[in-house]
Amino acid sequence: MEPDPVLVLRRATVAYEREPVVEGVDGEVSAGQSVALIGPNGAGKSTLIRAVLGLVPLTSGTIEVLGRPPQAARRQVAYVPQADTLDPEFPVSALQVVLMGRYPRVGWLRRPGGADRQAAQRALAEVGLAERASTRFGTLSGGQRQRVLLARAIAQEPRLLLLDEPFNGVDALSQDLLLAALGRLRAAGAAVVMATHDLGLAHLACDEVCLLNRHQIGFGPIGTTLTPELLRATYGGQALQLRGDGVIVARP
Amino acid sequence: MNLFDPFTLPYMQRALLEVLVLGALAGAVGVLVVLRRLAFVGDALTHTVFPGIVIAHLLGRSVVAGALAFGVLTAVLLTVLGSHRRVGDDAALAILLTSFFSVGVVLISRTRGFTADLTVFLFGRVLAVDRADLAQTLAVAVVATLVLALLHKELVLRAFDPEAAAAMGYRTRALDLVLNLLIALVVVAAVEAVGTVLVIALIVVPAAAARLLTDRVAAMTAVACLLGAAGGWLGLAVSFEVSVDHDLRLAAGATIVVVLVGLFLVAAAVAPLRRRMAAR
């Protein structure tokens, strides 16, 4: 029997002040699957992620996470923001950032306990930063900070992981470690959705792709969906055709 | 100068206890204000509480009750304003701050001999703090400490990464309201001692100094509490000594603020040395 999908989108549409930001997104993501959200800036990738997190309401259609509305499933969902959106001067260590992923289970008033610290340490080791636990978050490199944020998501033990441009400004070593950690999460049964404009990394990290430019242009296996026609439809004038089937995307 | 002798007098003992509690409380809340870069919002709160004090005074009611009512009202207003990106900017805050403050001044200017009252509400009179004032400050401090203990890690998470906090299911707007209410509580507690104008220094200066000296929120909180309390103690002692020995009247509340800023400058001077040590 096919297991129930982790994430189901049905004609999902989000609008701000009546202006649709992202329209008519359909698709399913199963446990262990990974989907890349591909599209130019302003295509609605971040908005779609916020909708799956239940942070922006749908104007029509539905989103279900583990068979529930997004707001009811947040304990099973982890979100990885772009590291450079966070204040590098904030006085927290790498380990303390990862521990934040345990807060929802710790509850009010109480402090994270020994089991939480162990989980956080394991998560830091997963991304190759076990030795940097007590380093201040802001003094780490961009790639290391991104790995710390992935470790925080791992510490949440999510069944659905959402990432916003996880490879932006990330060095090669961090990129490899991020890809490896994501692979292990998927092997353990987590579903992954990531917004990215790096088609090469989408190929490496994902098996499905959702092409977006304000509305859904395609959703399916990466090999059959990342076609020159659909990419041109996604990027419009920004796509350039090179000999035959090759397409490169300028200024994604 | 003697740091202990002045405090054999009962009124100086009450003043000391008042500033120790206030300094520590404002330091702890100030850490969150500094981390969230909310100093201007905090400043707005200190001014918007003012008409509440004036109204309570004119009605012959408890000044603290009036401050509390307006503190809660403006904490809610500021939270609502802050969640609208278009309105929640400096101009809206400045309008709120000045309009509330002006209403307070207009109301009090209708009374006879209003400058004396005005001075007390703006700058406090820590040496006139009585047992009832002290009890009120302690009660407010206990409530604020309980709230901080209950929600501290959530407030820190919200300060660091609001998107992730919301994604984890925390109500960030409710947490914002809690912090605004905490600031309001500190302002209310400080009204009698240092007045509404100087209290922002009590909130921001020790926390900013602590930020220069530490790299962890917990350590920053401890240092801010200590600096706040120490500044209160030193400020009182200095103003007493100068007033008694040199017959120069120094306003106690303002002296405390000057001492706090002095401590901040020391921290700023020491911070580069500390960084160099840490880098080794």
Interface residues (C-beta under 8 A of the other chain):
Chain A: L53 L55 Q71 R74 R75 V77 A78 Y79 P81 T85 L86 D87 F90 P91 V92 S93 Q96 V97 M100 Y103 P104 V106 W108 L109 R111 P112 R136 R152 Q156 L162
Chain B: L35 A149 L150 L151 K153 E154 V156 L157 A159 F160 D161 E163 A164 A166 A167 M168 G169 Y170 R211 T214 D215 R216 V217 A219 M220
